[in-house]
Amino acid sequence: MTERFALKRISNDAIERAVDRAEHYRLLNDPEQAESICFDVLAVDEGNERARITLILSLTDQFRRGGGSHGVRRVKEHVGKLSGKYERAYYAGLVAERQGRAHLLRGGMERAFAYEGLYEAMQHYEQADVLKPAGVDDAILRWNACVRTIEREGLHPRRDEPELPLE
């Protein structure tokens, strides 16, 4: 029989340092540790935007390793909890872009899905660009990166599969 452990809660005065630690672990290419810390912060301060954004980035960092649609659904739930329309559009684009890039990295038949992810990302980035605060062109930078990747890799939409007769 497996023993169950209760998670311990961090204190309110430790939140800022914990988010700093999560960002640090993410930059050290340890997204699982960053994810865990973000969950600890959000358990105490559900509205902490910095922790939620770091969580979104940590989860999308893990797309390269697989995870399927469950991971994408999970991260999209967190994107939907961001407070601003710009942030929701921008990070929805980032999720789609990273999903597309993960397909591209896996190669083979996965490349066929890379275009779709990048194209979806570009649509979100266009929405974000309309909503952006003054002086923030992050969505344009990401949109341009998607275009360059599509062109460099020679990506294109998948062709519709012809329907096979039932007989």
VEXDREN-2710 file (C-alpha; in Angstrom, 1 decimal):
% VEXDREN-2710
k/r/px/py/pz
1/MET/0.0/0.0/0.0
2/THR/1.3/3.4/-0.9
3/GLU/1.4/6.1/1.7
4/ARG/-0.3/9.4/0.9
5/PHE/1.4/12.6/1.9
6/ALA/-0.3/16.0/2.5
7/LEU/1.1/19.0/0.7
8/LYS/2.4/21.7/2.9
9/ARG/1.3/25.3/2.3
10/ILE/3.8/28.1/1.9
11/SER/3.3/31.3/3.9
12/ASN/2.0/34.5/2.3
13/ASP/5.3/36.3/3.0
14/ALA/7.2/33.7/1.0
15/ILE/5.1/34.2/-2.2
16/GLU/7.4/36.7/-3.9
17/ARG/10.6/34.7/-3.3
18/ALA/8.8/31.4/-4.4
19/VAL/7.8/33.0/-7.7
20/ASP/11.4/34.2/-8.1
21/ARG/12.5/30.6/-7.5
22/ALA/10.0/29.2/-10.0
23/GLU/11.3/31.6/-12.7
24/HIS/14.9/30.6/-11.8
25/TYR/14.2/26.9/-12.1
26/ARG/12.4/27.5/-15.4
27/LEU/15.5/29.3/-16.7
28/LEU/17.6/26.4/-15.5
29/ASN/15.6/24.1/-17.8
30/ASP/13.8/22.5/-14.9
31/PRO/10.2/23.2/-15.8
32/GLU/8.8/20.5/-13.5
33/GLN/10.3/22.1/-10.5
34/ALA/9.0/25.5/-11.6
35/GLU/5.6/24.0/-12.2
36/SER/5.5/22.6/-8.7
37/ILE/6.5/25.9/-7.1
38/CYS/3.8/27.7/-9.1
39/PHE/1.1/25.3/-7.9
40/ASP/2.3/26.0/-4.3
41/VAL/2.0/29.8/-4.9
42/LEU/-1.4/29.5/-6.6
43/ALA/-2.7/27.4/-3.7
44/VAL/-2.1/30.4/-1.4
45/ASP/-2.6/33.3/-3.9
46/GLU/-4.9/32.1/-6.7
47/GLY/-4.8/35.5/-8.4
48/ASN/-1.0/35.7/-8.6
49/GLU/-0.4/36.6/-12.3
50/ARG/3.3/36.2/-12.2
51/ALA/3.0/32.7/-10.9
52/ARG/0.3/31.8/-13.4
53/ILE/2.4/33.1/-16.3
54/THR/5.4/31.2/-15.1
55/LEU/3.2/28.1/-14.7
56/ILE/2.0/28.5/-18.3
57/LEU/5.5/28.9/-19.6
58/SER/6.7/25.9/-17.5
59/LEU/3.9/23.7/-18.8
60/THR/4.6/24.7/-22.5
61/ASP/8.3/24.1/-21.9
62/GLN/7.3/20.5/-21.4
63/PHE/5.5/20.2/-24.8
64/ARG/8.8/19.1/-26.4
65/ARG/8.7/15.9/-24.3
66/GLY/5.2/14.9/-25.4
67/GLY/2.2/14.9/-23.1
68/GLY/-0.5/15.0/-25.8
69/SER/-3.7/16.9/-25.7
70/HIS/-4.1/16.6/-21.9
71/GLY/-1.2/18.9/-21.3
72/VAL/-2.5/21.4/-23.8
73/ARG/-5.9/21.4/-22.3
74/ARG/-4.4/21.9/-18.8
75/VAL/-2.3/24.9/-19.9
76/LYS/-5.3/26.5/-21.7
77/GLU/-7.3/26.4/-18.5
78/HIS/-4.6/28.5/-16.9
79/VAL/-4.5/30.9/-19.8
80/GLY/-8.2/31.4/-19.4
81/LYS/-7.6/32.5/-15.8
82/LEU/-5.3/35.4/-16.7
83/SER/-6.9/38.8/-15.9
84/GLY/-6.4/40.8/-19.1
85/LYS/-7.7/40.2/-22.6
86/TYR/-4.3/41.0/-24.0
87/GLU/-2.6/38.5/-21.8
88/ARG/-5.2/35.8/-22.6
89/ALA/-4.8/36.4/-26.4
90/TYR/-0.9/36.6/-26.2
91/TYR/-0.5/33.5/-24.0
92/ALA/-3.1/31.5/-26.1
93/GLY/-0.8/32.3/-29.0
94/LEU/2.2/31.2/-27.1
95/VAL/0.6/27.9/-26.2
96/ALA/-0.3/27.2/-29.9
97/GLU/3.1/28.3/-31.1
98/ARG/4.9/26.0/-28.7
99/GLN/2.7/23.2/-29.5
100/GLY/3.4/23.7/-33.2
101/ARG/7.2/23.9/-32.6
102/ALA/7.0/20.7/-30.5
103/HIS/5.4/19.0/-33.5
104/LEU/8.2/20.4/-35.7
105/LEU/10.9/19.1/-33.4
106/ARG/9.5/15.6/-33.3
107/GLY/9.6/15.5/-37.1
108/GLY/8.2/12.8/-39.3
109/MET/4.4/12.8/-39.5
110/GLU/4.3/15.4/-36.7
111/ARG/5.6/18.1/-39.0
112/ALA/2.1/18.1/-40.7
113/PHE/0.7/19.5/-37.5
114/ALA/3.4/22.2/-37.0
115/TYR/1.8/24.5/-39.6
116/GLU/-1.5/24.4/-37.8
117/GLY/-0.1/25.3/-34.4
118/LEU/1.9/28.1/-35.8
119/TYR/-1.0/29.5/-37.9
120/GLU/-3.3/29.3/-34.8
121/ALA/-0.7/31.2/-32.8
122/MET/-0.5/33.9/-35.5
123/GLN/-4.3/34.4/-35.2
124/HIS/-4.0/34.8/-31.4
125/TYR/-1.1/37.2/-31.8
126/GLU/-3.1/39.3/-34.2
127/GLN/-5.8/39.6/-31.5
128/ALA/-3.2/40.5/-28.9
129/ASP/-1.7/43.1/-31.2
130/VAL/-5.1/44.9/-31.3
131/LEU/-5.3/44.8/-27.5
132/LYS/-1.7/45.6/-26.7
133/PRO/-0.6/48.3/-24.3
134/ALA/1.3/51.2/-25.8
135/GLY/4.9/50.3/-26.6
136/VAL/4.4/46.5/-26.3
137/ASP/5.1/44.8/-29.6
138/ASP/5.7/41.3/-28.2
139/ALA/2.8/39.8/-30.3
140/ILE/4.3/41.2/-33.5
141/LEU/7.7/39.7/-32.6
142/ARG/6.1/36.3/-32.0
143/TRP/4.0/36.6/-35.2
144/ASN/7.1/37.3/-37.3
145/ALA/8.9/34.4/-35.7
146/CYS/6.1/32.1/-36.7
147/VAL/6.1/33.4/-40.3
148/ARG/9.9/32.9/-40.5
149/THR/9.6/29.3/-39.2
150/ILE/6.8/28.5/-41.6
151/GLU/8.9/29.8/-44.5
152/ARG/12.2/28.3/-43.4
153/GLU/10.7/24.9/-42.8
154/GLY/8.5/24.9/-45.9
155/LEU/5.4/24.2/-43.9
156/HIS/1.9/24.3/-45.4
157/PRO/-1.6/23.4/-44.4
158/ARG/-2.4/19.7/-44.4
159/ARG/-4.4/18.6/-47.4
160/ASP/-7.8/17.2/-46.6
161/GLU/-7.8/13.5/-46.8
162/PRO/-10.1/12.1/-49.5
163/GLU/-13.1/10.3/-48.2
164/LEU/-12.9/6.6/-48.8
165/PRO/-16.0/4.8/-50.0
166/LEU/-17.7/2.7/-47.4
167/GLU/-18.1/-0.3/-49.7
END
